[in-house]
Amino acid sequence: MKITDIPEASAFILHWGEMGSHWGVNRSVSQVHALLYLSNEPLHAEEICETLGLARSNVSSALKELQSYGIVKRSHVMGDRRDHFVAETDLWEMLMRISIERKKREIDPTLLVLSDLSAQMEGRKGVPDHVRERIERMHDFLGNLTHWFDDVRNVPKPTLVALMKLGGKVARFIPTRRQGGE
């Protein structure tokens, strides 16, 4: 029985593909990920193509993208010379790897641009105060977010799970005054 013969598995794969496109990830990439995530065995590219009805080039590109995120790994099966692939199934590990990669691709370059813009505006006349202030605020905010993320990455998984389960209740342990917007 193919995994896509299970209606719920097919629905998950299709939905994951849809959600991926909302998150800025190619639908095929997301569907390949969903298939590998649900699979109990390593799959080779031809199996993925056949199961999802995708072209070999799409599957190859998807596998490279997923490997670059560190959420799919190449695997070998005894007696088979083809490369097989398996997905990370630890959800925390998957979340962290995706977050780290997205930070590298999206946040880090933005921080560099904001830093350059702030430096260019320094001592320059004619830049409206609100423009200077908002760029600097965005730079500070993303910098603080990055430092927080780096700290959280080092928190043990059981502690992260406990914090997540606490939700907003954790705020009562932090003495602070309320601030808006940041």
C-alpha positions as CSV (number, residue, x, y, z in Angstrom):
1,M,0.0,0.0,0.0
2,K,1.3,3.4,-1.0
3,I,1.1,6.1,1.6
4,T,-1.1,8.2,-0.7
5,D,-3.7,5.4,-0.7
6,I,-4.4,6.6,2.9
7,P,-6.9,9.5,2.4
8,E,-5.6,11.4,5.5
9,A,-2.0,11.1,4.3
10,S,-3.0,12.4,0.9
11,A,-4.9,15.3,2.5
12,F,-1.9,16.1,4.7
13,I,0.5,16.1,1.7
14,L,-1.8,18.4,-0.3
15,H,-2.4,20.7,2.6
16,W,1.3,20.9,3.5
17,G,2.0,21.8,-0.2
18,E,-0.7,24.6,0.1
19,M,0.7,25.9,3.3
20,G,4.2,25.8,2.0
21,S,3.2,28.2,-0.8
22,H,1.8,30.6,1.8
23,W,5.1,30.4,3.7
24,G,7.1,31.2,0.5
25,V,8.1,27.7,-0.2
26,N,7.4,26.0,-3.5
27,R,4.4,23.7,-3.4
28,S,6.4,20.7,-4.8
29,V,9.1,21.2,-2.1
30,S,6.5,21.2,0.6
31,Q,4.8,18.1,-0.8
32,V,8.1,16.2,-1.1
33,H,8.8,17.1,2.5
34,A,5.3,16.0,3.7
35,L,5.7,12.6,1.9
36,L,9.1,12.0,3.4
37,Y,7.9,13.1,6.8
38,L,5.0,10.6,6.7
39,S,7.1,7.8,5.3
40,N,8.5,5.1,7.6
41,E,11.2,4.1,5.1
42,P,13.7,6.0,3.1
43,L,12.5,6.8,-0.4
44,H,14.4,7.3,-3.6
45,A,13.7,10.0,-6.1
46,E,11.8,7.8,-8.5
47,E,9.5,6.7,-5.8
48,I,8.8,10.3,-4.8
49,C,8.2,11.2,-8.5
50,E,5.8,8.3,-9.0
51,T,4.0,8.8,-5.7
52,L,3.4,12.6,-6.1
53,G,3.2,12.7,-9.9
54,L,6.0,15.2,-10.1
55,A,8.7,15.6,-12.7
56,R,12.2,14.3,-11.8
57,S,13.6,17.8,-12.1
58,N,11.1,19.1,-9.6
59,V,11.9,16.4,-7.2
60,S,15.6,16.9,-7.6
61,S,15.3,20.6,-6.9
62,A,12.9,19.9,-3.9
63,L,15.4,17.5,-2.4
64,K,18.3,19.9,-2.7
65,E,16.2,22.7,-1.1
66,L,15.1,20.4,1.7
67,Q,18.7,19.2,2.3
68,S,19.9,22.9,2.4
69,Y,17.4,23.5,5.3
70,G,18.8,20.4,7.0
71,I,15.3,18.8,7.3
72,V,15.9,16.0,4.8
73,K,19.0,13.8,4.6
74,R,20.4,11.5,2.1
75,S,20.3,7.8,3.1
76,H,21.6,4.6,1.7
77,V,19.8,1.3,1.6
78,M,21.7,-2.0,1.5
79,G,21.7,-3.5,-1.9
80,D,20.5,-0.4,-3.7
81,R,22.9,2.0,-5.3
82,R,20.4,4.9,-5.5
83,D,20.3,7.7,-3.0
84,H,17.3,7.5,-0.7
85,F,16.0,10.3,1.5
86,V,14.5,10.6,5.0
87,A,13.0,13.6,6.7
88,E,13.7,14.9,10.2
89,T,10.7,13.7,12.3
90,D,11.6,15.5,15.6
91,L,9.4,18.5,15.3
92,W,11.5,20.8,17.6
93,E,14.6,19.9,15.6
94,M,12.8,20.6,12.4
95,L,11.5,23.9,13.7
96,M,14.9,25.0,14.8
97,R,16.6,24.0,11.5
98,I,14.1,25.8,9.5
99,S,14.3,28.9,11.8
100,I,18.1,28.9,11.6
101,E,18.1,28.7,7.8
102,R,15.3,31.4,7.4
103,K,17.2,33.7,9.8
104,K,20.3,33.2,7.6
105,R,18.4,33.9,4.4
106,E,16.1,36.6,5.5
107,I,16.9,38.3,8.8
108,D,20.7,38.5,8.7
109,P,20.7,40.3,5.3
110,T,18.1,42.7,6.5
111,L,20.1,43.5,9.6
112,L,23.1,44.2,7.4
113,V,21.1,46.6,5.2
114,L,19.6,48.3,8.2
115,S,23.0,48.7,9.7
116,D,24.4,50.2,6.5
117,L,21.4,52.6,6.2
118,S,21.8,53.7,9.8
119,A,25.5,54.4,9.2
120,Q,24.7,56.3,6.0
121,M,22.2,58.5,7.8
122,E,24.6,59.3,10.7
123,G,25.6,62.9,10.7
124,R,23.6,63.5,7.5
125,K,21.3,66.4,7.3
126,G,18.1,66.4,5.4
127,V,16.9,63.0,6.6
128,P,13.6,63.4,8.4
129,D,13.7,62.4,12.0
130,H,10.9,60.0,11.7
131,V,12.7,58.1,8.8
132,R,15.9,57.9,10.8
133,E,14.1,56.9,14.0
134,R,12.0,54.1,12.3
135,I,15.0,52.6,10.5
136,E,17.0,52.6,13.7
137,R,14.1,51.2,15.7
138,M,13.7,48.4,13.1
139,H,17.4,47.7,13.3
140,D,17.3,47.5,17.1
141,F,14.2,45.4,17.1
142,L,15.6,42.8,14.6
143,G,18.9,42.8,16.5
144,N,17.2,42.1,19.8
145,L,15.1,39.4,18.1
146,T,18.2,37.8,16.7
147,H,19.9,37.8,20.1
148,W,16.8,36.4,21.7
149,F,16.7,33.7,19.1
150,D,20.3,32.8,19.6
151,D,19.7,32.5,23.4
152,V,16.5,30.4,22.9
153,R,18.4,28.0,20.6
154,N,20.6,27.0,23.5
155,V,17.7,26.3,25.9
156,P,17.2,22.5,26.4
157,K,14.2,21.1,24.5
158,P,12.3,20.0,27.7
159,T,12.5,23.6,29.0
160,L,11.2,25.0,25.6
161,V,8.3,22.6,25.7
162,A,7.5,23.6,29.3
163,L,7.7,27.3,28.3
164,M,5.4,26.7,25.3
165,K,2.9,24.9,27.5
166,L,2.9,27.8,29.9
167,G,2.1,30.2,27.1
168,G,1.2,33.7,28.2
169,K,1.2,32.6,31.9
170,V,5.0,32.9,31.8
171,A,4.7,36.7,31.6
172,R,3.5,36.9,35.2
173,F,7.0,35.7,36.3
174,I,8.7,38.7,34.6
175,P,8.5,42.0,36.4
176,T,8.1,44.7,33.7
177,R,6.0,47.6,32.8
178,R,3.9,47.4,29.7
179,Q,5.2,49.0,26.6
180,G,3.3,49.2,23.3
181,G,4.5,48.3,19.9
182,E,7.7,46.5,20.7
